[in-house]
Amino acid sequence: MAHRPAAFFLEAVLLCLALVALVEPWRRPTQPRGVASRPARGLVPHLEIDRSRAQSVVRLDSGAQVDRGDVVQVSYVAAGNHFGVVVSLDGRGGVTLHHPGAVHEVPRVHARGETPLPNAFELDDAPGFERFFFVTGARVSLDPASVLEAAHALAADGLVAARDEPLPLPAELGQSSFLLRKAR
């Protein structure tokens, strides 16, 4: 008899969870068919970066100090855009394409919510900084190769430009950046 109150409590909790699972979908607002989704007011495409270090994960702010060997997970918020490219530029002038997986791929992104890139990565020993760019466009004509060319051109302008200036791209493309400062 001593175990019966615990079993009753467990059954009650499971019943409540089942009811929430049934009711929750009906509470979500629906959008009429044919209406394009719009980003929430004030939401702009941007990147989020989490750092993993010694069993802890921390959401970083742009300009945060990081170290060689830190593992970072880059995520994007497309804010209603369907196409986007993520590249990084480091203190040596090295440029890396992070999304899409290859320069010839269509740069589709998830238009809603925060989406982590498929792989986290360890920061190398490039000095000074690592800067990530998220370039968005409304059409499939957003070309990853042109974004890479723009990042290489910015790197060629020098480290100050690479750390502070936007990518030299057409104005109809959106872009945001996220700077990580290397402590050593």
N, C-alpha and C positions, 0 to 999 in steps of 0.2 A: 504494500500500500504506500510505502514511502516514495516510490518512484512515480506514482500516478500524477501528482501535481506537476512534476517536471515534464512528463509526456503531454499533459493537457496544455501547458504553456507552449511547448514546441508546436503542437498542432494549431494553436491559436495564431502563433506568429506566421506559420506557413499559410494559413488561410488568409491572413491579412496581406501577405505578399502576393498571393494569387489574385486577390481582389484588386490590388494596385496595378498589377500587370494587365488585367482586363480593362480597367477603367482609364488608365493613363493615355492610350492612343486616342480616345474620344475627346480628351481635354485639349489636345494640341490644336491650334488654329489651322485651318486649311486655307489653301489658296485656290481660287477658281482656275480651271483649266485654261491654258492659253495666255495666262498672265506671266510675264517674265519675272523671275525673282530679282529683287533689288537688294543691294547691300543695306544693312542697317544704317540709319542716319549717322554720319560721322565716321563710319568704318572705312578705312582705306587699306589697300593691299600692303602687307608688311611681313617681316620675318620675326620669328621668335627663336631664341636659342637657349637650350638647357645645357648645363655643364654637369658631367658626372665625375665625381672625385671621391675616392675612399668611401664607397657605399652611400654617398649622398648625391642627390640631384638638385641643382639650383637653377632657377630661371634667371637669366642674365639680362641686364639693361645694356643698351648700346653704349659703348665706351668702357665696358667692364674690363678689368685686368684679368688676364688668363696666363697660363704657363705652358711651356712645351710639355707635351704628354697628356694634357687635359683632353678628355673625350667630350665632344660637343655633338648635340643633336639639333639639327636645323629643321624648323617647321615653317610653313608659310600659311598666311591667311589671304586668300585671293579676293575676298570681298566682292563676289559676284562675277569676277573675270573667269574666263574659261581657258585662257592660255597664259603661260608664264614660264620664265627661264630663271634659274638660280645659278649664279656664278660667284666665285670668290677670287680675291686678289690679295696676295700677301706682300710682306715687306721686302721680299726679293724681286718683286715684279712678276711672280708666278701666277698664272690664271688657271682656274679649275672649273669645269662645268659640273654642276651637281644635279641639275634637272633641266631637261630630260636626261636620260641615261646616255644618249649619244647625240651628236650634233645633227644627224639626219632624221631624228625622231620628231614627230609632232609634239610641241610642248604643252600638252593638255594638263590642266590642273583641276582640282576639286574646287568648284566655285564657292562652296559654303564651308564654314568651320575651319578649324586649325588642322593642318595635315602635315605630319612629320615626313621628311624625306626617308627613303627606304633604309639608308645606312647612316649611322653615327660615324664619326671619325676622330682620330687622335691628331691633335695639333702638332705640327713639326717644329723644327728649330728656326724657321724663318723669323728674322728679327722684326721688332717694331709693332706690327699689327697683322691682322687678318680681317679683311672687309668683305662682307657678303652683300650681293645685290639681288633684288627680286624685280625683274622686269615683266610687266604685264601688258597684255593687249586684248582687244575684243575679238580679233580675227585670227584665223589659222595662219595668216601671213607673218606672224611673229616668228622670226628666223633665229634659232639658237646660234648659228654661225655669225650673224651680224652682231649679236650681243657679245660673243667671244671676241670679235674684232674690236668692238668698242672698249672692252676691258683691256685688251692688249694696247690699244692706243692710249688709254688713260695711264697705264703702267709706263709707257714710253715717255709720258710727260713728266715723270719724276715721282718720287715717293710722297711729296706733299700733296700733289694732285691726286694720286692714287688713294691717299688716306681721306681727302676732304671733298673732292669734286664729284659731281654726278657723271655717269657714263655719257659719252657724246652720242646720243641717240635721238631720233625724231621725237618731237614734242607730243605726238599722239600716243606714244608708249608711256605707260606709267612706270615709275621706278622708285624703289626705296632701298635703303642700305642699312647695314648693321655692322658696327665697328667693334672689334675685339682688340684691345691693346695688350701686347705681349710684355710681361713683366721682365723677362730675360730672353 
